[in-house]
Amino acid sequence: MKTLMKRRPSPAMVVALIALVAALAGTAYAAQTINGGAIKKQTIGGGKLKKDTLTGFQINNDKLGTVPMAKIATHTFWAVVNNPASPGNAALARVSGPNITASEGGGAVTITFPFNVSTCANVAARNNAGTTVPSSGYAQTNTSAANPSAIEVRTKDKDGTPEDADFHLIVICP
């Protein structure tokens, strides 16, 4: 009988065993019943998420704001123009958006945009729409005096003589 009394757990050991069983049972219960659907919205901060765990399905694009420097890219427009050596035959090869047109006359090719570009920066360079090397020369730009939505481009050969030539135009607006 005395051997049984010596093996009886102390009251502190009984309390510790009860606490251990409760902790293990609570963890097991939580693991089985709590999933992503049980987590309330707005309770987990972005810093607590693992990298590459969100997909487009979980992200609401309507709630995303504009990236500060991305605003600059939304105000940049361009045109690639084919202008063979004959009057009045300039044509757009590629453009950055709809409703951009090109016309040739008076020694210049006029690129017209669907909005006012008179306060924009613009630059053109002789180039072509393909992969061949363009001939030497340069291109000059000017905002059209007749139309604030148009840029006039004049191409010249390497000596400064006016010459019909292909070019690329870029317009950056504030």
RAHU-V134801 format. One line per field, one symbol per residue. psi: psi as a letter, one per 40 degrees, with the letter a starting at -180 (. if undefined). A space follows every 50 residues. Layout:
psi = ???
This chain:
psi = ddddddehiidddddddddddddddddddddddhaddehiieehideeii ifeiiddehhddehihhdeddddefhiiihhhgigiieehihdiieiifh iiihifeihhhhifihedeiiiiiihaieaeihiiiaiiiihhhddheei hhhhiiaeeehhhhiiihhhhhi.
